């Protein structure tokens, strides 16, 4: 088995534990930031979904604009004619 030559050492030959401690601390900070960013993105998406759903539910009782009401009436009439005639109406 070959010894690992990538070990950080002081000039006297002892292991540099501070190097590894700093590196581990830096990696922990990086992963904490990464996890927080992922959590924040998910929380933002859920909040936007809830707000848009609440808005659409609160607007459900409002009447559509005049142009949309005409289209709704025309499509309802078309559906009624299709049922009675039994054929396609254009």
C-alpha positions as CSV (number, residue, x, y, z in Angstrom):
1,X,0.0,0.0,0.0
2,X,1.4,3.4,-1.0
3,X,1.3,6.4,1.4
4,X,-0.9,9.3,0.5
5,X,1.4,12.2,-0.5
6,X,-1.3,14.8,-0.5
7,X,-1.3,15.4,3.3
8,X,-0.7,19.0,4.3
9,X,2.2,19.2,6.8
10,X,4.0,21.9,8.7
11,X,7.7,22.5,8.0
12,X,8.6,20.3,11.0
13,X,6.7,17.3,9.4
14,X,3.7,17.3,11.7
15,X,0.2,17.3,10.2
16,X,-1.5,20.6,9.6
17,X,-4.9,20.0,11.2
18,X,-5.9,23.7,10.9
19,X,-5.9,23.3,7.1
20,X,-8.3,20.4,7.3
21,X,-10.4,22.2,9.9
22,X,-10.7,25.3,7.7
23,X,-11.5,23.2,4.7
24,X,-14.2,21.3,6.5
25,X,-15.7,24.6,7.9
26,X,-15.7,26.1,4.4
27,X,-17.5,23.0,3.0
28,X,-20.1,23.1,5.8
29,X,-20.8,26.7,5.0
30,X,-21.1,26.0,1.3
31,X,-23.5,23.1,1.9
32,X,-25.6,25.1,4.3
33,X,-26.0,27.9,1.7
34,X,-26.9,25.4,-1.0
35,X,-29.5,23.7,1.2
36,X,-30.9,27.1,2.2
37,X,-31.1,28.2,-1.5
38,X,-33.0,25.0,-2.4
39,X,-35.3,25.4,0.6
40,X,-35.9,29.1,-0.3
41,X,-36.7,28.2,-4.0
42,X,-39.2,25.6,-2.9
43,X,-40.8,27.9,-0.3
44,X,-41.1,30.6,-2.9
45,X,-42.7,28.3,-5.4
46,X,-45.2,27.0,-2.8
47,X,-46.0,30.6,-1.7
48,X,-46.6,31.7,-5.3
49,X,-48.8,28.7,-5.9
50,X,-50.9,29.4,-2.8
51,X,-51.3,33.1,-3.6
52,X,-52.3,32.4,-7.2
53,X,-54.8,29.8,-6.1
54,X,-56.2,32.1,-3.5
55,X,-56.5,34.9,-6.0
56,X,-58.3,32.7,-8.5
57,X,-60.7,31.5,-5.8
58,X,-61.4,35.0,-4.7
59,X,-62.1,36.1,-8.3
60,X,-64.4,33.1,-9.0
61,X,-67.5,35.0,-8.0
62,X,-66.8,37.9,-10.3
63,X,-68.5,38.2,-13.7
64,X,-66.3,37.9,-16.8
65,X,-65.8,40.9,-19.1
66,X,-68.5,41.6,-21.7
67,X,-66.5,40.1,-24.6
68,X,-65.9,36.9,-22.6
69,X,-69.6,36.7,-21.7
70,X,-70.5,36.8,-25.4
71,X,-68.1,34.0,-26.1
72,X,-69.5,31.9,-23.2
73,X,-73.0,32.4,-24.5
74,X,-72.0,31.5,-28.1
75,X,-70.2,28.3,-26.9
76,X,-73.2,27.4,-24.7
77,X,-75.5,27.8,-27.7
78,X,-73.2,25.7,-29.9
79,X,-73.2,22.9,-27.3
80,X,-77.0,23.0,-27.0
81,X,-77.4,22.8,-30.8
82,X,-74.9,19.9,-31.0
83,X,-77.0,18.0,-28.4
84,X,-80.3,18.6,-30.1
85,X,-79.2,18.2,-33.7
86,X,-76.7,15.4,-33.0
87,X,-74.3,16.7,-35.6
88,X,-71.4,19.1,-35.8
89,X,-72.1,22.8,-35.9
90,X,-69.5,25.2,-37.0
